[in-house]
Amino acid sequence: MSTYRFDFIVVGSGAAGLLAAHKLAAAGTVAVLTKREPEISNSNLAQGGIAAVTAANDRFSLHIADTLRTGAGLADKRIVDLTITEAPQRIQELVDLGAKFSVRNGAFELGLEGGHSRRRVLHAADATGREIERALLAACKADKNITFFPYYSAVDLILKSRPARTRPARNACLGVYALEEATGRVRSFLAATTVLASGGAGKVYRYTSNPDVATGDGMAMAYRAGLQLANMEFVQFHPTCLYHPQAKSFLISEALRGEGGILRGSDGTAFMKNYSRYRELAPRDIVARAIDSELKRTGADCVYLDMTHLKGAFLKKRFPTIYAKCLQLGLDITKHPIPVVPAAHFFCGGVNVDEYGRTGMAGLYAIGEVSHTGLHGANRLASNSLLEACVFAHRAAETIKAGHTRRPPGARPAPWTTGNARPSDEAVIITHNWDEIRTLMWNYVGIVRSDKRLARADTRVKLISEEIVKYYWDFLPTRDLLELRNIACLAGVIINSARRRKESRGLHYTVDYPKASDRFLKPTLVDRYGENG
């Protein structure tokens, strides 16, 4: 069979995708496409937790204020308000689905993270994302209306009309073309509604906390379809990833700093007091830039997160995953500081959507990290990402069900054709271009930027992209080629967005414009037609 028909298609199996699939299954059949096993996602790796007002000494107004302050003037207050006030309902829903958060004395054990004025981070020890994913996967796998398609890579959206001829507002999404890895064939998945929940794009950068699947596929597909991407210059670099040759992309949760961890240089000096009055509890953009500054000032390879002044029994109980991983590598965090460096972690920008996850194209929604809702603004408050995923999965699913029809809109889609494409004979080209893009993005479009660095990156990415486009049409698609095509597309969008913002705000810091300007108190909007705001 080369064509599959469902009522709904969900691309991605993180928290947003799984919760949406679970809710949509009550109204029809759902296909969930995943590039690897369903368990592999950014959500699954989330350690810190999910933020929500549940404590007696906390208030919605405080969580809202913390989110707006961290967002550096670009967070949409209306979106912040609805997300924060709906949070307790989504927490209860996760509990009802079987998610087990850590408790103490009969109440949620709440963590404190940078940027929060109260303890409000619910967690499952230090593996919160894994616990939420476990509960959601169990619910979805038990539902006969949900079919998983592992090892299927989304290629492009199936559109009613070609994007070069019809703008998104007058077009419609009919489904998704997806590469079946086992056979190398591209299948058509048709549905009345497609939901992009494909996550972020950390693999655009050389160093990232993200899993290998995070290549921005949904963002790139939406961009090629003509949709706007918003605020793509705001890439959050997590301040603390484990620095060890055998530890690929292992995150050291911000919750460790919330429990009293101290950042020290190689000489043992605590340095955060020189960068913020909040010290280790400053927002992530400040901490990441502080570490970057210390590394450049001293020439060191890493800094250290010191937990040794805390009780060993507490660390083992509160952070069992981190303790076990470090111990496996010969590092006892109860006795020795943890070597850490910043790494690309989260995209505050994405496919522009409204308060229900609707894109500018009929039949297409986007939720989770792939989307730009306006919640995060120029910088994400810690543990607001899983919250956003759940709130907008719910809002999108309820909106979709309310207007659901059981057939794709409009015309019959064009079948996938390979033309004269042939099997790839030089995979080294993919590997080389992959490495070059990720390295230049790290060096030129990273934590600290400049006009000169961005211009160099822009010139080189355009040349590489031309090579990739030619290669893409000459050879049959593979997962590696699709991912390379997508990271090249997004590298160009990130650079374009960064060059337009002539100020420093939140996660976007440039030495040429070190101060914020009211002239840029608006989202950066980029699309393939060159209509940018």
N, C-alpha and C positions, 0 to 999 in steps of 0.2 A: 504494500500500500504506500503510495507516495503522498497522499493527502489525508489528513486527519481533521475531523470536525467535532468541535466541542462548543458548549455554550460560552465558556470563559477560558482564556489562556492566561496563566501567570508565569512570567519569566523570572525565575529566581526562587530560592528556598530559604532565605533568611527570615527573620521575625516578621517583617512586613508581608512578604509573599505567602508564608504559611498561614498567618492569621487571616489574610484576605481569602485564600483558598478555602480555609475552613468555613468562613462565613458565606462565601459564594456557593458552596456545595449544597446549601439549603435550597437554592433556586435553580440548580442545573448541574451539568457535568463540567468538570474542571480539569484542564491539563496543566501540570506543573513541569516546566522545562528547567533542567539543571545541567551545568557543564560537567560536573563531577557527581559524586554521591550527594543526595539531598542534605546530608549533615554538614557539608563544607560550605561555610559562608562567613562573612565578617561578623554577623550576629553571634555565631557559635563561639567565636573567640573573645567576645566581650567579657572582660573580667570585672570591672568596677561595679556596674549595676544599672538600675533604672530609677530615675529621679521622680518623686511624687510627694505631694503633701499628705502625710498620714499621721504625723506626730502632733500632740496637743499643743506644743509650743511653736508650731509652724503655721504659716498662713499662705494662701494663694498669692496674696500681694507681695510677699517676700520672695517666693519662687519666681514670680513674674519680674520683679525688680532685678533679681540676680541674672535672669536670662537677658533682659534688655541691656543691662550694664555690660555684660560680657559681649553682647552682639555689637557693641561699639557704634550705636546709632543707626544700624541698618536692619535690625530685627523688626519685623512687622508686628506692632503691638496687638492688633486684632488676632493674628495667628497665635501669638504668644499666649494671649488670654484664653483662647478656646483650648489650646493644647494643655495648659497647666490645669485648668478647671475640669477638664475631662479625664485627667490622669488617674484619679482614684478609681473610676469606673473600669478603666482598662487594667489596672492592677488587680482588681477583684475578678475580672474576667480571666486573667492568667491563672490566678489561684484556683478558680472554678475548673479550669482546664487541667489542673494538676501540677502547676509550677510550685515548687517548694522553696520559698525564700527563707533565709536564716532568721531565727527568732531568738529572743531572750526574754525570759520572764513573761511569756505569753504574748509578746508584742513583736512586731518586726524589729530586727536589729538594723539600725540605720547607720550608714556610713557618711563621712564628710569628705568632700572633694573640693578642689580648687574652684573658687568663684561662688561657692554656696555659702549662705549666711546661717544655715541651719543644717543639722544632720537630717537628710531626707533621702539618701540613696539606699533603696532596697537592694539586697544582694543575696546570692546563694554562695556563701563563702567568697572565693575569688573566681568563680566559674559561672557567673550569672547568665551570660548568654547561652552557654551550653545547657543550662537547666531550662531556660525558656524554650530553646529549640527542641529539647527532649519532649517537653509537654506538647508543644504544637505539632511536632512530627507524629507523635502517637495519635493525636486526634485526627490528623489528616490521613494517616495510613489506615485508620480504622473506618474511614468513610468511603463507601463504595462508589461515590460520585467523583472521587478524586483519583486521577491517574498520574503517576510520576513518570517522567521521561529522563532518566539520568544519562549522562554522556551525550546530550544534545546541546550543541552550541548555536545560539540564535545568530543568524546571519544578517537579516534585515527585516524591517516591517513590510508586510504585504499591504500595498496601498491601492485605493480605488483608482487613482491617477498618479502619474509620475510626478515627483516633487518639483522637477524643473518646469513643469507645465502648469501645476496647480498649487497654490499656497495652502498651508495646513488648514486654515479656517474653512476652505472650500473642498478639502479632501476628506478621506475617511480611512481608518485603519481596518483591514479585513483579517488580520492575523499576523503570523510570523513565519518566515523561512528559517529552518533550523537544520544544521548539519548533524546527521547521525554518525557518530564517531566509528561505530562498529563496521559500517558499510562504506563510509565516505560519501553517501548520497545526501542530497539536500531535500528535506521533506517540507510540505506545506501544512501548516496548522491554521485552520480557519475558525473564527469565532466572532460572535457579535461584539464582544468586548475583550480587549487585550490589556493586561496590567503589567507594566514594567516594574519589577521589584528586584532588579539585577545588581543592586549595590553600588559601591564606589569604584574608584580607579587608582588605588594606591600603587599599582604596578607600573604606572606612568613614571614613577620615581625609582631610583636605584635602591634606596633604603626605605622599607615600608614595614608597618606592622601587619599589613593585610595578607590574606592567603593568595595563592597563585591565581585564583579565579577572578580577582578584583581588577579587571582590565577595562572597566567603563563601557561594557558592551551596550547597555541600554541607552546611556547618554549619547554614544556615538551613533546608534541607529536612529535615535530621535533627531539628532542634528542633521544626518543625511536626509531624513524625511522632511526637513525644512522647519522643524520646531525650534523655538528659542531655548538656549541654555543661559542660565542666569548665575552671576557671581562666581564664575569658575576660577577666578583668581584667588579665592579664599580657600586655600588648602591647609588643613590643620595638621601640623606636625606634632605628633605626641612627643613630649619631652623625654620620655624614658622607655627606650627599648633595650633589652639586654644586649650588651656588647660582648660577644663571645663567638669565636670562629665556628662553633658547632651549634649555635642557637639562631636559626633562621627565623627572623620576623617574630621573636617572642617578646610580647609586651610585658612591661612591669607597671602594673596598674597605678593610676593616680591615687587610688585609695591608700597606698602605702604612705604617701606624703600626708594624706588626710589623717592618718593615725600617728603622725609624728616623725616621719622620715625626714632626714636632713641631707640636702645636696652638698657635696664637698668636692673640691678640686683634688688633683693628685697629691697635693701636699697636705691634705686634710682640712683645709680652710673652708668653712661654710660661706658661700658667696651670694646666696639669694638676697641677703639683707642689703646688698649693693644695688639691687635692681627693682625691688618692690617692698613697700611696707608690709605687704601680706606674706612676704618671704615664700616659703614652699607652697603656700596655698593661693598664690597668685594664679590668674587664668593661664591656660595652656600656652597662649601666644607669647606671653611675657616670659614664662619659664623656658620655653623652647629657644627664644632669642637669647636669653641669659646664658643658657648652656652653649649655644652656638658661639656667643661672644667669648666665653671662657676658653673654649677649645681653640679658637683662632688666636686669642691672646697668649695662651700658654704653649700651643703646639701639641697639646696632649691628644691622645686618641679617644678619650672618654672622660666622663666625670663619674662620681660615685654617689649612690643613694645609700645612706647609712641608717640601718635599722637596729644596730647592735646595742643601743641604749634601752631598747624595749625588751620585755620578758620573752624568752624563747618559746615558752608554752603558748603565749598569746599569738605570736607570729605563726606558729605551726597550725593553730586552730583557725585563725582569721585568713591566712593566705596559704592554704595547703597546696594548691596547684603551683604557685610561684616557688614555695619552699622546696617542693619535690623536684621541680625542673632544675632549679639552681643546684640542688644537692647532687642531682644526676651528673651535672657538669663539674662537680668537685668544689662547689661554692656553698658554704653554710651561711645563710643570711643572718642567722642569730649570732654569728661570730665575725663575719667579714662583710664590708660594704659591697653593694652590687654595682658592677661597672655598667653604665648606661650611656646611650646617645639618643638624639632625636631621630624620628623617622616619620615619613608621610603616613597619615593615619585616617583622615576623614575629610570629605568634600562638603563644605557648607553650601556649595552651589550645585546645580543640576538642571534637569528638565523643568522648565517653569510650569507650575501648576497652581490651581486655586485651592480654596479651603476644603475641597472634596477630592483632591488628587486628580482633577480633570486637567488634561493638557489642552492645547489649542486645536486638537484634531478629534473629530467624532470617533468614538469607539476605542479611544486610547487613554489610559490612566497611568500615572507614575507615582509610586509610594516608596518611602524609605530613602536611603542615601542617594539613589539615582535621581531623586527629585529635589527641586528647590521650592519649599513651601513659604519661606520667609521667617521661619522660626529662629534660625541660628544667626542671621545677619552676617556680620563680618567675622564672627568667631563663635564656636559652639561651646555652650556651658556643659561641663562634664556630666555624663549619664543622661543627657537629654536626647540622645540618638535613638536608643531603644524605645523611649517614650514616644518620640515622633513616629517611629515605625508602627507602633501599635495604634496610636490615635488616628493616623491617616489610613491605615489598613481598614479600620472600622468605618471611618467616614466614607471612604471610597466604596467599600463593599455595600454599605447600606444605600448609597446613591445609585450604584449600578443595579442592584436588585429592584429598586423602585422604578427604574425605567427600562428594565430588561425585556428584550425581544429575543426570540430563539433563532434568529438567522442573521448572518453577517450583513451589514448594510451595502446596498448598491450592487455594482457590477461584478461579474465573475473575474477572479484574479488571474493575472498572467502566470503560467506555469514557469517553474525554474528551468532555465536552460544553461548549458555549459559552453555553448558555442564551440570554438576551436581550442578551448583550454585543455591542457595536458597535465599529467602528474609532475609535480615539482622535481627538478633534477639537481637543485643547488640549495638545499635547506640552510647552508651556511649564511646565505644572504639574509634570511629571516633572523638568525641568531645575531649576526653582526648589527643589523639595523635596530633590533630590539635593545641590545646593550648600549648602542650609541644614543638612542633617544633617552633612555632612562638615565644615563650618565650626564648628558648635557642638561636635562631637566633638573637633576639634583644640583649641578654646579651653577647653573645660570638662572633657574626659576624656582629656587628653594626658599629657605627661611628668610634670607636677606637678598634683595634684588637691586638692580640698577638699570638705567636705560641702556647702557652699553651691553650688559649681560643679556637683557631681553632681546635686543636687536640681533646679537649673535645667534641666540637660540632660534629666533624667528627665521633667519636666513637658512640655517642648517636644517631645521625641521621641514621647511618647504621643499628643499632638495630631496630629503629622505622620503617625504610623502609622495613626491612624483615617482620615485623608484618603486615604492610600495604599490601605488595604484596600478602601474604598468604590470608589476609582478602579479598582482591580484587577478587581473583580467587574463593573463597569459596562462595561469596554472590553476588546477583544480583546488578548491578550498580545503584547508586543513584547520584544525583548531588553532595551531600556532600562527598561521597566516591571518586568520580572522582577528586574533587578539592583537597582532602587530598592527594591522590596519586600524583597529580601534584606538590603541594607545597613541598612534601617530596623529589621528584625527583630534583626539582630546588634547594632546600636547600643543597643537596649533591653536586650539580654542583657549587654553589656559594662558598661553603667551599673548594672544590677541587681547584677552580680557585684562591681563596685568598691564599691558602697555597703555590701555585706555584710562586706567585709574592713576592719575597724577597726584597721589597723596599716599600717606601711610595710615592705614586703618585696620585694626584687628589683626588678622593673619597676613595681610598684605603689607610688607614693610620694604620700602625702597630708600636707598641712601640719597637719591636725588630729590626726593620730596618727603622729608622725615616727619612732617606734621600733617594732621588731618585737615581737610578743607570742606566747608559746608557746601561747596559746589558739587561735591561728589556724594551727597547724602541721598543716593538713589542706587538701585541695583544696576549692575552691568549686564546688558542683554546682547547676546550674539547669536546670529543665525547664518545659514549658508548663503543667504541672499545679500549679505553685507549691510542689512538694516540693523544698526547697533544703537543702543541707548546708553 
